[in-house]
Amino acid sequence: MARTTRSTLLAPAVTAACLTGVADALDHDGPADAGRIDRAVCPADVMPAVDRTQLPANEARLLGQVATSIATEPRVAAEPPLREYARG
């Protein structure tokens, strides 16, 4: 697989190694263990099903949605009180 050089905000989150680490943590008790991760996935620059050609456009769309949410979501003056079930 040819590696591409790119600088994107999401690059660390879409690597095959990241996906494999998350899957390991979900499949086992406790945190991910690097010893269980197949090193063959490390050179892959993106995880399966991520289209390298669409990544910059998808990232731009994501950042636009985040900006819209930040600008339009209602604001609160303070944190609400802790609900009863969450109190020790």
C-alpha positions in Angstrom: 0.0 0.0 0.0 1.4 3.4 -1.0 1.7 5.8 1.9 0.5 9.3 1.4 1.9 12.5 3.0 -0.8 14.7 4.4 -1.3 17.0 7.3 -4.8 16.8 8.6 -6.4 17.2 12.0 -8.0 13.7 11.9 -4.8 11.9 10.7 -4.1 10.3 14.2 -7.7 9.3 14.6 -8.1 7.4 11.3 -4.9 5.3 11.3 -5.2 1.6 11.2 -3.0 1.3 14.3 -5.4 3.6 16.2 -8.4 1.4 15.1 -6.5 -1.7 16.1 -5.6 -0.3 19.5 -9.2 0.7 20.2 -10.5 -2.7 19.0 -8.0 -4.4 21.3 -9.1 -2.4 24.3 -12.8 -3.1 23.6 -12.2 -6.9 23.1 -10.2 -7.4 26.3 -10.5 -6.4 30.0 -8.3 -3.4 30.8 -6.5 -1.1 28.4 -5.1 -2.0 25.0 -1.9 -4.1 25.0 0.6 -3.3 22.3 1.8 -6.9 22.5 -1.5 -8.1 21.1 -1.5 -5.7 18.1 -0.2 -7.0 14.8 2.6 -4.8 13.7 1.7 -5.3 10.1 -1.1 -2.7 10.5 1.3 0.1 11.6 2.5 1.2 8.2 -1.1 1.7 6.9 -1.8 5.4 6.8 -5.6 5.1 7.2 -7.9 2.4 8.6 -10.0 0.2 6.3 -12.9 2.0 4.6 -11.4 5.5 4.8 -11.1 7.0 1.4 -7.8 8.9 1.3 -9.1 11.2 -1.5 -12.1 12.2 0.5 -10.4 12.7 3.9 -9.6 16.4 3.5 -13.2 17.3 2.3 -14.7 15.2 5.1 -12.4 16.9 7.6 -13.5 20.3 6.4 -17.1 19.3 6.6 -16.6 18.1 10.2 -14.9 21.3 11.2 -17.7 23.3 9.7 -20.3 21.2 11.7 -18.3 21.7 14.9 -18.1 25.5 14.3 -21.9 25.6 13.7 -22.6 23.6 16.9 -20.4 25.9 19.0 -22.0 29.0 17.5 -25.6 27.9 17.8 -26.0 25.6 20.8 -27.7 27.2 23.8 -25.4 28.4 26.6 -25.8 27.8 30.3 -24.5 30.1 33.1 -23.4 27.1 35.3 -23.3 23.4 35.5 -26.6 21.9 36.6 -26.7 20.2 40.0 -25.5 16.6 40.2 -28.5 14.2 39.9 -29.3 12.0 42.8 -28.2 8.8 41.2 -24.8 10.2 40.5 -24.1 11.2 44.1 -21.9 8.7 46.1 
